[in-house]
């Protein structure tokens, strides 16, 4: 039981890391891409654009703290 809990906590730390907002942004981008893929075939740009936005937001928050 202890090993399962440790593995789950390790996976959580790997996915979420220091900022839960980044994990949420990536998950949302993947969900939006999956939903949009049913409607059209040109959705490759959603994840790179979302990644740029999430990164910019993370950098802005880190700069604001200092």
N, C-alpha and C positions, 0 to 999 in steps of 0.2 A: 504494500500500500504506500509506503514511504517513497519507493522508487517511482511509482506512478505520479504521485504528487510532485516530486522533484522534476520529473520529465515535463509535466504540464506547466509548472512554473517556469522552467527553462524555455519552453516553447513560447509562452506568453512574453517573457522578457525579450526573446529574439524577435518576435513579430512587433510588439508594441515599442520596446526599447525605452528611450528617454522621453519620447513625446507621443502620446496617444493620438494627437491630432494628425500626425503623419500617417499612422496606420489606418485611421478612419478615412482620410483623404484617398489613400490608395485603394481601400476597399470600395469606397464610393465610385471612384473612377472605373474600377473593374466592373462594378454592377451597372453603371451607366453604359459602358461599352457593350456589355452583354445584352442589355435591353435595346440599345440602338442597333445592334447587329441584326436583330430580327426585322427592323424597318428598312435598313439600307446596308449596302455592302462596303461603304467607305467610312469606316469608323476607327481606322488605325491611329488617327491623330489625337484621340481623346485622352489616352493614357499619357503620352508625352506632354500634352498641354496641362493636364492635371498635375503631373509631376513637377513641372515648372512652377505652377501656382502654389503648390504645397511647399516646395523648397523656398520660394520667395517669402511666403508667410512665415515659415520657420526662421529664416534669416532675419526677417523684420522683428519678430518677437525676441530673438536673441540679442539683436542690436539695441532694442528698446530697454532691455534689462540692464545693460551696461551703462 
